[in-house]
Amino acid sequence: MPTTPLDNEQVLRLKQDFPLLTESQVAGHPLVYLDTGATSQVPLAVADAERDFTLHHRAAVHRGAHTLAVEATDLFEDARATIAHFVGADPYSLVWTSNATEGLNLLSYAMSNATAGSNGSENAERFRVGPDDEIVTTQAEHHANLIPWQELAARTGASLRVVPVDARGLITPQAVADTVSERTKLVAFTHVSNVTGAITDVQAIVGEAQKIGALTVLDACQSVPHMPIDFPALGVDFAVFSAHKMLGPTGIGALYGRHELLNALPTFLTGGSMITEVTTEHARYLDSPVRFDAGTQRISQAVAWAEAVRYLQAIGMGRIEAWEAELGRQLARGVTEINGVRLLGPEPGVERVGLVSIDVAGVHAHDVGQLLDAAGIAVRVGHHCAQPLHRELGLTASTRASTYLYNTTDDVDRFLDELSRVRGYFRAEGA
């Protein structure tokens, strides 16, 4: 049975939970926030949860035996369980990181440690990478899912292979199949493009990787906030996502991994709390996820993130996904009806999230963004940390509008109306 999406009336009620969205003005105009692809806004419940922990429950976790420390530890680990279950996983499969980028770097450096024979794992053979191996990523990736693998290849002598996108900038399973080989050790790819809004066929790509025994790493930063996600059902070995894109605080993200793989993965950062035995000569490490929890953790942020997850669950991720799909269709259709505006990625009518990136003929993306900002509309401009994809599409920059559960169809109409004036304002209609 199809999921009933949100509607404008419900969204306007939700919007009351976000003071920044209801109280802010830009240049005398009510704010229309269309930059959730970069970072989302935070509802009062999430801000209150972090403040409450700091004022009433603050203590070190996993260390003290006193009542306050036990209480803080319980809240911290309950948060891990809440967020893990949100993506279909168990708490032992979720490692805290500062953000998704750190999670990808954790993986790449841990694999370097496996190559170097570092301590921390007796079953690290699967992660060892050398000159005879290949690492595969794609042209569509955010730099965070490209540069760590470039660096791993440089450190180990492995070859880096890149899956080409098609003419629309999309990743296809066939292109992946044509790029991987028996030498491929790992395939890293995005679930949802932060440039085109295209949704990747994850299970098909996982199937190609499994045929050759390669590990899979999924960048889920643009999917976990916007649709129901079950990482075990998708079949990926690892995935990363961040709190700040899904109503949560900055400074915290997560690495998901299959538990047996995390237990075999060598350690990356080392220090206190992650060990079971230390002598002056060596250390033995705890099982996942604590083996990666070196030092003082992001405690209040984890608690607040769990509150953000509960907020999303109360609304229903299926309803959010369906609403944003409607907004995405409205955006895609609307921009293609404006003369001189090129839609990047899937054409109208093809499945996408509520995000579009565009190129306005004769006007630089930064100028587009400034004119929209003067009308109170916040969008993202630039290469969106995806220079290879922009280059493949013949661009250096684009303008991106991205929606979330607090955006209405009126927000999209305001964006489209102001966008239709851009070329005339810059006298670029003949370009």
BELTAZI-V546003 format. One record per residue. N is the residue number from 1. RES is the residue in one letter. PHI is phi in radians with two decimals (NA if undefined). OMEGA is omega in whole degrees, -180 to 180 (* if undefined). Layout:
n=N res=RES phi=PHI omega=OMEGA
n=N res=RES phi=PHI omega=OMEGA
This chain:
n=1 res=M phi=NA omega=-177
n=2 res=P phi=-1.07 omega=178
n=3 res=T phi=-1.36 omega=178
n=4 res=T phi=-1.34 omega=-179
n=5 res=P phi=-1.29 omega=168
n=6 res=L phi=-1.08 omega=172
n=7 res=D phi=-2.33 omega=-175
n=8 res=N phi=-1.03 omega=-179
n=9 res=E phi=-1.10 omega=179
n=10 res=Q phi=-1.16 omega=-180
n=11 res=V phi=-1.12 omega=179
n=12 res=L phi=-1.10 omega=176
n=13 res=R phi=-1.20 omega=178
n=14 res=L phi=-1.06 omega=-176
n=15 res=K phi=-1.05 omega=178
n=16 res=Q phi=-1.15 omega=177
n=17 res=D phi=-1.40 omega=-175
n=18 res=F phi=-2.10 omega=-177
n=19 res=P phi=-0.96 omega=-179
n=20 res=L phi=-1.06 omega=-177
n=21 res=L phi=-1.39 omega=-177
n=22 res=T phi=-1.74 omega=-175
n=23 res=E phi=-1.90 omega=-174
n=24 res=S phi=-1.55 omega=172
n=25 res=Q phi=-2.28 omega=176
n=26 res=V phi=-2.19 omega=180
n=27 res=A phi=0.91 omega=178
n=28 res=G phi=1.44 omega=-179
n=29 res=H phi=-1.93 omega=172
n=30 res=P phi=-1.03 omega=-177
n=31 res=L phi=-1.24 omega=166
n=32 res=V phi=-1.95 omega=-174
n=33 res=Y phi=-1.67 omega=-180
n=34 res=L phi=-2.15 omega=-180
n=35 res=D phi=-2.33 omega=178
n=36 res=T phi=-1.15 omega=176
n=37 res=G phi=-0.99 omega=176
n=38 res=A phi=-1.54 omega=176
n=39 res=T phi=-2.81 omega=-179
n=40 res=S phi=-1.56 omega=171
n=41 res=Q phi=-1.52 omega=-172
n=42 res=V phi=-2.07 omega=176
n=43 res=P phi=-1.32 omega=-178
n=44 res=L phi=-0.97 omega=-177
n=45 res=A phi=-1.06 omega=-180
n=46 res=V phi=-1.28 omega=177
n=47 res=A phi=-1.07 omega=180
n=48 res=D phi=-1.16 omega=-179
n=49 res=A phi=-1.12 omega=179
n=50 res=E phi=-1.19 omega=180
n=51 res=R phi=-1.13 omega=-179
n=52 res=D phi=-1.10 omega=179
n=53 res=F phi=-1.09 omega=-177
n=54 res=T phi=-1.10 omega=-175
n=55 res=L phi=-1.50 omega=-170
n=56 res=H phi=-2.20 omega=-174
n=57 res=H phi=-2.35 omega=-171
n=58 res=R phi=-1.13 omega=175
n=59 res=A phi=-2.93 omega=175
n=60 res=A phi=-1.25 omega=-179
n=61 res=V phi=-1.77 omega=176
n=62 res=H phi=1.11 omega=-175
n=63 res=R phi=-2.30 omega=-175
n=64 res=G phi=-1.48 omega=177
n=65 res=A phi=-1.83 omega=-179
n=66 res=H phi=-1.33 omega=-172
n=67 res=T phi=-1.01 omega=-177
n=68 res=L phi=-1.12 omega=179
n=69 res=A phi=-1.15 omega=178
n=70 res=V phi=-1.14 omega=179
n=71 res=E phi=-1.08 omega=179
n=72 res=A phi=-1.11 omega=179
n=73 res=T phi=-1.11 omega=179
n=74 res=D phi=-1.09 omega=179
n=75 res=L phi=-1.11 omega=-179
n=76 res=F phi=-1.11 omega=-178
n=77 res=E phi=-1.34 omega=172
n=78 res=D phi=-1.09 omega=177
n=79 res=A phi=-1.10 omega=179
n=80 res=R phi=-1.06 omega=-180
n=81 res=A phi=-1.12 omega=-179
n=82 res=T phi=-1.08 omega=-177
n=83 res=I phi=-1.27 omega=177
n=84 res=A phi=-1.07 omega=-179
n=85 res=H phi=-1.10 omega=178
n=86 res=F phi=-1.04 omega=179
n=87 res=V phi=-1.90 omega=173
n=88 res=G phi=1.37 omega=-173
n=89 res=A phi=-1.96 omega=173
n=90 res=D phi=-1.74 omega=-175
n=91 res=P phi=-1.07 omega=-178
n=92 res=Y phi=-1.27 omega=-178
n=93 res=S phi=-1.77 omega=-175
n=94 res=L phi=-2.10 omega=179
n=95 res=V phi=-1.87 omega=176
n=96 res=W phi=-1.26 omega=173
n=97 res=T phi=-2.41 omega=177
n=98 res=S phi=-1.29 omega=-179
n=99 res=N phi=-3.03 omega=180
n=100 res=A phi=-1.13 omega=180
n=101 res=T phi=-1.04 omega=178
n=102 res=E phi=-1.11 omega=179
n=103 res=G phi=-1.06 omega=178
n=104 res=L phi=-1.20 omega=176
n=105 res=N phi=-1.19 omega=175
n=106 res=L phi=-0.98 omega=180
n=107 res=L phi=-1.07 omega=-175
n=108 res=S phi=-1.16 omega=179
n=109 res=Y phi=-1.30 omega=175
n=110 res=A phi=-1.09 omega=177
n=111 res=M phi=-1.18 omega=173
n=112 res=S phi=-1.08 omega=179
n=113 res=N phi=-1.12 omega=176
n=114 res=A phi=-1.12 omega=179
n=115 res=T phi=-1.12 omega=-178
n=116 res=A phi=-1.45 omega=-179
n=117 res=G phi=1.25 omega=-177
n=118 res=S phi=-1.16 omega=178
n=119 res=N phi=-1.24 omega=174
n=120 res=G phi=1.93 omega=-179
n=121 res=S phi=-2.74 omega=175
n=122 res=E phi=-1.71 omega=-176
n=123 res=N phi=-2.22 omega=-172
n=124 res=A phi=-1.59 omega=-174
n=125 res=E phi=-0.98 omega=-177
n=126 res=R phi=-1.10 omega=-177
n=127 res=F phi=-1.68 omega=-177
n=128 res=R phi=-1.29 omega=-177
n=129 res=V phi=-2.16 omega=-180
n=130 res=G phi=-2.51 omega=-175
n=131 res=P phi=-1.03 omega=-180
n=132 res=D phi=-1.54 omega=-174
n=133 res=D phi=-1.84 omega=176
n=134 res=E phi=-2.16 omega=172
n=135 res=I phi=-2.01 omega=-175
n=136 res=V phi=-2.06 omega=170
n=137 res=T phi=-2.37 omega=-174
n=138 res=T phi=-2.29 omega=177
n=139 res=Q phi=-1.20 omega=-175
n=140 res=A phi=-1.54 omega=-169
n=141 res=E phi=-1.35 omega=162
n=142 res=H phi=-1.05 omega=-178
n=143 res=H phi=-0.95 omega=-179
n=144 res=A phi=-1.15 omega=178
n=145 res=N phi=-1.87 omega=176
n=146 res=L phi=-2.17 omega=-174
n=147 res=I phi=-1.10 omega=177
n=148 res=P phi=-1.01 omega=180
n=149 res=W phi=-1.39 omega=171
n=150 res=Q phi=-1.01 omega=-177
n=151 res=E phi=-1.20 omega=177
n=152 res=L phi=-1.08 omega=178
n=153 res=A phi=-1.07 omega=-180
n=154 res=A phi=-1.14 omega=-179
n=155 res=R phi=-1.26 omega=-171
n=156 res=T phi=-1.88 omega=-176
n=157 res=G phi=1.46 omega=178
n=158 res=A phi=-1.23 omega=176
n=159 res=S phi=-1.62 omega=174
n=160 res=L phi=-1.76 omega=177
n=161 res=R phi=-2.00 omega=-174
n=162 res=V phi=-2.11 omega=178
n=163 res=V phi=-1.28 omega=178
n=164 res=P phi=-1.30 omega=173
n=165 res=V phi=-1.53 omega=177
n=166 res=D phi=-1.47 omega=-174
n=167 res=A phi=-1.10 omega=179
n=168 res=R phi=-1.59 omega=-178
n=169 res=G phi=1.53 omega=-174
n=170 res=L phi=-1.80 omega=174
n=171 res=I phi=-1.53 omega=176
n=172 res=T phi=-2.06 omega=177
n=173 res=P phi=-0.99 omega=-180
n=174 res=Q phi=-1.13 omega=178
n=175 res=A phi=-1.12 omega=176
n=176 res=V phi=-1.14 omega=180
n=177 res=A phi=-1.03 omega=-179
n=178 res=D phi=-1.31 omega=-175
n=179 res=T phi=-1.72 omega=-177
n=180 res=V phi=-1.29 omega=178
n=181 res=S phi=-2.60 omega=178
n=182 res=E phi=-1.12 omega=179
n=183 res=R phi=-1.54 omega=-175
n=184 res=T phi=-1.24 omega=-179
n=185 res=K phi=-1.68 omega=-172
n=186 res=L phi=-2.69 omega=175
n=187 res=V phi=-2.15 omega=-179
n=188 res=A phi=-1.98 omega=-176
n=189 res=F phi=-2.70 omega=-178
n=190 res=T phi=-1.60 omega=176
n=191 res=H phi=-1.40 omega=177
n=192 res=V phi=-2.29 omega=-180
n=193 res=S phi=-1.19 omega=177
n=194 res=N phi=-1.36 omega=178
n=195 res=V phi=-1.84 omega=-173
n=196 res=T phi=-1.70 omega=-175
n=197 res=G phi=1.34 omega=-178
n=198 res=A phi=-1.24 omega=-180
n=199 res=I phi=-1.80 omega=-177
n=200 res=T phi=-1.38 omega=175
n=201 res=D phi=-1.39 omega=-172
n=202 res=V phi=-1.07 omega=-174
n=203 res=Q phi=-1.12 omega=178
n=204 res=A phi=-1.16 omega=-180
n=205 res=I phi=-1.24 omega=175
n=206 res=V phi=-1.03 omega=178
n=207 res=G phi=-1.05 omega=178
n=208 res=E phi=-1.11 omega=-180
n=209 res=A phi=-1.18 omega=-178
n=210 res=Q phi=-1.17 omega=178
n=211 res=K phi=-1.04 omega=-176
n=212 res=I phi=-1.94 omega=177
n=213 res=G phi=1.32 omega=-179
n=214 res=A phi=-1.54 omega=173
n=215 res=L phi=-1.28 omega=177
n=216 res=T phi=-2.11 omega=179
n=217 res=V phi=-2.23 omega=-175
n=218 res=L phi=-1.91 omega=169
n=219 res=D phi=-1.48 omega=-176
n=220 res=A phi=-1.90 omega=-177
n=221 res=C phi=-1.07 omega=-177
n=222 res=Q phi=-1.75 omega=178
n=223 res=S phi=-1.98 omega=-178
n=224 res=V phi=-0.97 omega=180
n=225 res=P phi=-1.23 omega=-164
n=226 res=H phi=-2.12 omega=-178
n=227 res=M phi=-2.73 omega=175
n=228 res=P phi=-1.09 omega=-177
n=229 res=I phi=-2.25 omega=174
n=230 res=D phi=-2.36 omega=-176
n=231 res=F phi=-1.07 omega=177
n=232 res=P phi=-1.03 omega=179
n=233 res=A phi=-1.16 omega=177
n=234 res=L phi=-1.21 omega=176
n=235 res=G phi=1.54 omega=-178
n=236 res=V phi=-1.29 omega=178
n=237 res=D phi=-1.44 omega=180
n=238 res=F phi=-2.42 omega=174
n=239 res=A phi=-2.72 omega=178
n=240 res=V phi=-2.27 omega=174
n=241 res=F phi=-2.78 omega=-172
n=242 res=S phi=-2.26 omega=-180
n=243 res=A phi=-1.21 omega=-169
n=244 res=H phi=-1.22 omega=176
n=245 res=K phi=-1.67 omega=-176
n=246 res=M phi=-2.39 omega=174
n=247 res=L phi=1.33 omega=-177
n=248 res=G phi=-1.72 omega=-179
n=249 res=P phi=-1.34 omega=171
n=250 res=T phi=-1.40 omega=174
n=251 res=G phi=1.53 omega=178
n=252 res=I phi=-2.54 omega=175
n=253 res=G phi=-2.54 omega=-178
n=254 res=A phi=-2.56 omega=169
n=255 res=L phi=-1.93 omega=171
n=256 res=Y phi=-1.61 omega=173
n=257 res=G phi=-2.64 omega=173
n=258 res=R phi=-1.02 omega=-167
n=259 res=H phi=-1.01 omega=-178
n=260 res=E phi=-1.15 omega=177
n=261 res=L phi=-1.29 omega=178
n=262 res=L phi=-1.09 omega=179
n=263 res=N phi=-1.20 omega=179
n=264 res=A phi=-1.54 omega=-176
n=265 res=L phi=-1.23 omega=177
n=266 res=P phi=-1.05 omega=178
n=267 res=T phi=-1.21 omega=-180
n=268 res=F phi=-2.04 omega=172
n=269 res=L phi=-1.43 omega=-178
n=270 res=T phi=-2.23 omega=-180
n=271 res=G phi=2.84 omega=-177
n=272 res=G phi=-1.35 omega=174
n=273 res=S phi=1.33 omega=-175
n=274 res=M phi=-1.77 omega=-170
n=275 res=I phi=-2.01 omega=174
n=276 res=T phi=-1.90 omega=178
n=277 res=E phi=-2.70 omega=178
n=278 res=V phi=-2.36 omega=167
n=279 res=T phi=-2.06 omega=177
n=280 res=T phi=-1.25 omega=-179
n=281 res=E phi=-1.85 omega=-175
n=282 res=H phi=-2.75 omega=177
n=283 res=A phi=-2.38 omega=172
n=284 res=R phi=-2.06 omega=-170
n=285 res=Y phi=-1.89 omega=176
n=286 res=L phi=-1.22 omega=175
n=287 res=D phi=-1.27 omega=175
n=288 res=S phi=-1.11 omega=3
n=289 res=P phi=-1.61 omega=-173
n=290 res=V phi=-1.17 omega=180
n=291 res=R phi=-1.10 omega=178
n=292 res=F phi=-1.89 omega=-178
n=293 res=D phi=-1.69 omega=-180
n=294 res=A phi=-1.32 omega=174
n=295 res=G phi=1.37 omega=180
n=296 res=T phi=-1.22 omega=-172
n=297 res=Q phi=-1.63 omega=-179
n=298 res=R phi=-1.53 omega=-165
n=299 res=I phi=-1.33 omega=-178
n=300 res=S phi=-1.12 omega=179
n=301 res=Q phi=-1.16 omega=179
n=302 res=A phi=-1.11 omega=180
n=303 res=V phi=-1.08 omega=179
n=304 res=A phi=-1.18 omega=179
n=305 res=W phi=-1.09 omega=178
n=306 res=A phi=-1.06 omega=177
n=307 res=E phi=-1.15 omega=176
n=308 res=A phi=-1.09 omega=178
n=309 res=V phi=-1.10 omega=179
n=310 res=R phi=-1.12 omega=177
n=311 res=Y phi=-1.09 omega=179
n=312 res=L phi=-1.12 omega=-179
n=313 res=Q phi=-1.13 omega=180
n=314 res=A phi=-1.12 omega=177
n=315 res=I phi=-1.35 omega=-178
n=316 res=G phi=1.88 omega=-176
n=317 res=M phi=-1.16 omega=176
n=318 res=G phi=-1.13 omega=179
n=319 res=R phi=-1.20 omega=178
n=320 res=I phi=-1.10 omega=179
n=321 res=E phi=-1.03 omega=-178
n=322 res=A phi=-1.15 omega=179
n=323 res=W phi=-1.14 omega=-179
n=324 res=E phi=-1.18 omega=175
n=325 res=A phi=-1.10 omega=176
n=326 res=E phi=-1.09 omega=179
n=327 res=L phi=-1.11 omega=178
n=328 res=G phi=-1.10 omega=177
n=329 res=R phi=-1.14 omega=179
n=330 res=Q phi=-1.09 omega=178
n=331 res=L phi=-1.10 omega=-176
n=332 res=A phi=-1.08 omega=179
n=333 res=R phi=-1.14 omega=-176
n=334 res=G phi=-1.15 omega=-177
n=335 res=V phi=-1.21 omega=-179
n=336 res=T phi=-1.28 omega=178
n=337 res=E phi=-1.52 omega=179
n=338 res=I phi=-1.71 omega=-178
n=339 res=N phi=-1.05 omega=176
n=340 res=G phi=1.47 omega=179
n=341 res=V phi=-1.91 omega=-179
n=342 res=R phi=-1.82 omega=176
n=343 res=L phi=-1.49 omega=176
n=344 res=L phi=-1.58 omega=176
n=345 res=G phi=1.55 omega=-175
n=346 res=P phi=-1.07 omega=177
n=347 res=E phi=-1.27 omega=177
n=348 res=P phi=-0.91 omega=-179
n=349 res=G phi=1.72 omega=176
n=350 res=V phi=-1.60 omega=-175
n=351 res=E phi=-0.96 omega=175
n=352 res=R phi=-2.69 omega=170
n=353 res=V phi=-1.43 omega=-177
n=354 res=G phi=-1.39 omega=-175
n=355 res=L phi=-2.58 omega=172
n=356 res=V phi=-2.39 omega=168
n=357 res=S phi=-2.09 omega=-173
n=358 res=I phi=-2.40 omega=170
n=359 res=D phi=-2.11 omega=-180
n=360 res=V phi=-1.77 omega=-175
n=361 res=A phi=-1.01 omega=175
n=362 res=G phi=1.42 omega=-179
n=363 res=V phi=-2.30 omega=179
n=364 res=H phi=-1.19 omega=-178
n=365 res=A phi=-0.98 omega=-180
n=366 res=H phi=-1.13 omega=177
n=367 res=D phi=-1.20 omega=176
n=368 res=V phi=-1.03 omega=-179
n=369 res=G phi=-1.07 omega=180
n=370 res=Q phi=-1.15 omega=-180
n=371 res=L phi=-1.19 omega=177
n=372 res=L phi=-1.14 omega=179
n=373 res=D phi=-1.07 omega=178
n=374 res=A phi=-1.11 omega=176
n=375 res=A phi=-1.72 omega=177
n=376 res=G phi=1.51 omega=-176
n=377 res=I phi=-1.93 omega=-178
n=378 res=A phi=-1.64 omega=176
n=379 res=V phi=-2.25 omega=178
n=380 res=R phi=-1.80 omega=175
n=381 res=V phi=-2.26 omega=180
n=382 res=G phi=2.16 omega=-180
n=383 res=H phi=-1.72 omega=174
n=384 res=H phi=0.98 omega=-178
n=385 res=C phi=0.97 omega=179
n=386 res=A phi=-2.53 omega=-177
n=387 res=Q phi=-1.12 omega=-180
n=388 res=P phi=-1.03 omega=179
n=389 res=L phi=-1.17 omega=177
n=390 res=H phi=-1.04 omega=180
n=391 res=R phi=-1.08 omega=179
n=392 res=E phi=-1.12 omega=179
n=393 res=L phi=-1.52 omega=176
n=394 res=G phi=1.39 omega=-176
n=395 res=L phi=-2.26 omega=169
n=396 res=T phi=-1.86 omega=-178
n=397 res=A phi=-2.77 omega=175
n=398 res=S phi=-2.56 omega=177
n=399 res=T phi=-1.90 omega=-176
n=400 res=R phi=-2.10 omega=172
n=401 res=A phi=-2.00 omega=-178
n=402 res=S phi=-2.31 omega=-173
n=403 res=T phi=-1.84 omega=174
n=404 res=Y phi=-2.67 omega=-174
n=405 res=L phi=-1.14 omega=-180
n=406 res=Y phi=-1.75 omega=178
n=407 res=N phi=-1.80 omega=-180
n=408 res=T phi=-1.89 omega=174
n=409 res=T phi=-1.13 omega=176
n=410 res=D phi=-1.14 omega=176
n=411 res=D phi=-1.04 omega=179
n=412 res=V phi=-1.14 omega=178
n=413 res=D phi=-1.07 omega=178
n=414 res=R phi=-1.09 omega=177
n=415 res=F phi=-1.06 omega=-178
n=416 res=L phi=-1.13 omega=180
n=417 res=D phi=-1.12 omega=179
n=418 res=E phi=-1.21 omega=178
n=419 res=L phi=-1.09 omega=-179
n=420 res=S phi=-1.13 omega=-179
n=421 res=R phi=-1.62 omega=-170
n=422 res=V phi=-1.08 omega=-175
n=423 res=R phi=-1.16 omega=177
n=424 res=G phi=-1.16 omega=-180
n=425 res=Y phi=-1.07 omega=-179
n=426 res=F phi=-1.59 omega=178
n=427 res=R phi=0.94 omega=-178
n=428 res=A phi=-1.91 omega=-174
n=429 res=E phi=-1.18 omega=176
n=430 res=G phi=-1.61 omega=-177
n=431 res=A phi=-1.30 omega=*
